[in-house]
Amino acid sequence: MTTLSNLTHLDWLESEAIHILREVAGQCSNPVLLFSGGKDSLCLLRLAEKAFRPGRFPFPLLHIDTGHNYDEVIQFRDLRAKELNERLIVRSLEDSMKRGTIVLKAPDEPRNKHQSVTLLEAIAEFEFDCCIGGARRDEEKARAKERIMSFRDEFGQWDPKNQRPELWNLFNARVHKGENIRAFPISNWTEMDVWQYIEREKLGLPSIYFAHKRPIVRRGGAIVPITPLTPKKDNEVVEEIMVRYRTVGDITCTAPVESVADSVEKIIIETASTTITERGATRLDDQTSDASMEQRKKEGYF
């Protein structure tokens, strides 16, 4: 028999996340779960299984595809959705670009920040009233400010100075037509919590999360993978080293880290000793200023 005294830290986190998912299902008429194939959204899928199986999820899955994602992650995304027999909706930045709602300043401009446009278009298309995401407060300063049930107005905008109180275990996901909630069931989790949950639940992951050899260059203090989208520049020296990805996203703005951790157990040991945040070490698009993520969230970003 499970009692309050013998619940582990992961048990508490899991219980809270399942409660949040069920609150979304109970309060919202048309929610959706944002699923990229990355480690955080894979944890969300397992939590949704525990919250709603043996029935189907009370929401579809949605991925906003930049067109510049790693093939390994996209393939894993499709495989996992098929295994679960859940509906996966994919909306692409390429389609928004064809409509003219996204205009790039240059062909090689990172697309990550433009995802908010396609996301808002998908919300309007399907009339979603809640988007469930895998963002965590330990990732970045702006995310640390955000509530678990984050209210967005009819323009998809977030106001950090106008948020709903969240007392104890009470959450308010009710909105008027056209407004939206972004729900973050694992908001209170850390990177370590995620990896320990992956280990406990024996979750499969895209291969790029584990150490592998890859050609890279060192640029601006970061490791940049050599790909058709991120070629070497003049005078840069190409190395082939062991790396892994702590987070995955658009190829043009996601940097790997040097690592020999080729198993979840080794990644947990490595994570325990790191002093740099996940996004701080790997996201090239968040380095322009401390306020860059907050501004993007105000404009409708995840």
N, C-alpha and C positions, 0 to 999 in steps of 0.2 A: 504494500500500500504506500502510495506517495503522500508524504506530509509536507507541510510548509518548511519544516526544519531540514529535510533532506533534498530539497530542490537545489540543483546546481545553478551556477551563474548562467549557463547556456539554457537551462530549463526556464529560468525566469525570462530571459530575452525572447525565447521561442514563444512562451505563453503570451507575453505582451504583444508580439507581432501578430500572432493568430487572432488575438482579441481585436486588434486594429483592423485586420482584414475582414473580420466578421462585422465590425461596426460599419465599414464601408459598404459591405453587401447589404446590410440592414437599412442604412440611411440613404444610400444613393440609388437612383433608378437606372443609371446606365454607366457603370464604371468600366475601366480598362486597365490592364496591367502592362506597364512598359517593360518590354523584354528584348534585350540586345544580344543575349548569349554570353554575357559577361558574368563574372563570379557572383556579384551582388544580386543580379536578377535571377540567377540560378538558385540562390538561397531563397528568394521570394517564391519561386515556383515550388520548392519543397514545402515552404510554409503554407502555401495555398493548398497543396495536396493534403496537409495535415488538417487544415481548416475546413475543407469541403469534400474530400473524398469520403465515400465512393461515388458521390455525384460529380457532375461536370463543374468546372469553375463557373461562378456566376458572372463572369466577365471574359471577353476575349483577350488575346495578347496583341500588343502593338509595338512595332519597331520603326523608328524613324531612321532610315538608311541614308547615310551621307553619300554613298557610292564609292567611298574611299575606306571601307572597312577591311579588316584582315579576312582573307578567305577562310582561314581556319575557324574564325568566330562565327561567320555567317553560316557555314556548313553545320557547325554545332548547334546554332540557333534553330535551324530547320529540323535537324535530327531530334532535338529535345521536344519541340512542339509536336512532331509526328508521334514520338513515343507516348506522349501524354494524351494524344488525340484531342488537342485543344486548338481552337481557331486562332491562326496567326495572321494579323493584318500588317502589311508592310507598306509604308508610304515613303517615297524617295525625294530627296532634295532635287534630283534631276528633273522630276516632274514639276516642282515649284519653279525651277529655273526656266523650264519651257513655257510656263505660264507667265513668267516675268515677275513673279512675286519675290524671287531671290535674284539679285544681280551681283555677281562677283566683281571685285575690283581688278582682279587678275586671275587667269586660269588656274594658277597654282596656289591661290589663296586658301588657307585652311577653312574647311566648311563647318567645323563643329559648332561655331557660334550661330550659324544660320539655321540650325535644327529647330529653333523655336518657331520659325515661320511655318515650316512644314507641320510641326506638332499642332500649332494653333489651327491650321487648315484641316488637319485630321479631326481635331476636337469639334470643329464646326460641321464637318462632313457627317460625322456619326452622332453628333450631339452628346458626346461624353460629358458627364457631370463630375467625374473624378478620375484622375490618372494616378495609379499606384506606382511609385518609383522606388528604386533601391538606393537613393542618396543617403549618406551618413554624415552626421555632424562633425566627425573627426577628420573628414576629407579636406575641408576648406572653411575659411572664416565666415563667408556668407551663409554656408549651409549650417554652421553652428548657430546662426541667429533664427533659423526657420523652425516653425512649429511642425509637429507630426502631421496635423491636418492643416495644410497651408492654403489659405484662401487666395484665389485669383479672381479679379474683377472680370467684367464682360469683355475686356480687351486682352485678357490673359496675363495681366500685370500683377506683380507682387509688391506690396508696400510693407517694408520691414518695420515701419512705425505704426502700422495698423493691423495687428494680428489678434486672433481670438485667444483668450486665456485657455490653458489646459491644466485643470486641477485634478490631481490624483489620476484616476484611470478613465476620466470622462472626456469624450471627444465629440466635437460638433462638426459634422460633415454636410450640413444642410446648406443649400444654395438656391438662389433664384435662377430662373431660366436664363441661360447665357453665361452665368458665372461658373466657376470651376473650383474644385478642390484638388490639390496635389497631396496625396497621402504617402507617408514615408514610414512603413512599418519597422524598418531596421535603422531608423534615424539614430537611435542610442547605441548601436553596435559600433565596435571598433574594427579596424582591419584584422586584428588578432582574433576577435570574436568570429568574424566571417570565416577565417581559415580553420579555426577550431570546429566550427559548425560543419564546414565542408568535410573535415576529417571524421567527425562523429557520424554524419549522415552518409558518408562514402559517396559524395556527389562527383559525377564526372565533370571534366572541365576541358575547354579548348587547349590544345597542346602548347600554345605560346605562353601559357602561364608558368610552364616549367622550363628549366634551364636547357638551352640548346645553342648551337653555334650559329652566328648570324653576322654577315658583313655590316660594319658600322663605321661612322666617323664621329669624332668628338667635336661638338659645335656649341659654343656658348655655355660650356659647363654641363651640357647634356650629351647623352649618347643618342645619335640619330641613325636609324636603320637605313641601309641603302636599298631603295626600291625604285621602280619607275616613277613614283610620285615624289620621292625624296632622293634624287641623285646626288652624288658627291659634287662639291664645288671645286673650282680650281684651287690647287695647292693643298687640298685636304688629303689626308692619308687614310686609306681604307684599311681597317683591321678586321680580322675575323675572331670574335671572342665569344665566350659563353655568356648569355644574357637570358633574362626572363622578363615578363611583363607583370607589373603589379596591378595595372589597370589597362583596359583596352578601349579604344575609340578610333577616331579618324586617324589614318596612317600618318597624315601630315603633322599631327600635333601630339602623338602619343609616343613617348620615349621608353625604351626598355632600361633595365638596370643590370649591371654586372652581377652574375650569380652563378653558382654551381648547384643550386637547390633544384633537384629534379624529382622531388616527391613532396606531397603535402606536409609530411612530418618535417622535412628539411626547411620548407618555406616557413613553417611556424617558428622554428628555431631562429631563422634569419630575421623574421619579423620582430621577434622579441628584442633584438639588439639594435634595430634601426632607430635613428633619431630624426629622420626626415619624413614628413607626412607623405601619404600615397600620391596625392596630386602634386605636391611640391617637388617630388622627385621625378615625376614622369610626364606632366602635362605642359607642353611647350606653349599652349595657347593661354594659360593662366598667368604667364610671367610678366605681362605688360604692366600691371599694377595690382595692388592689393584689392582694388575695387572692381576689377574686371569681371569676376564671377557675379558679384552682387548686381552690377549693371545689367548683365545678361539675364539674370533671374528676374529682374524688374521688367524686362522686355518679353518674358514668357518662357525662358529656358527651364529645363527640368529642375 
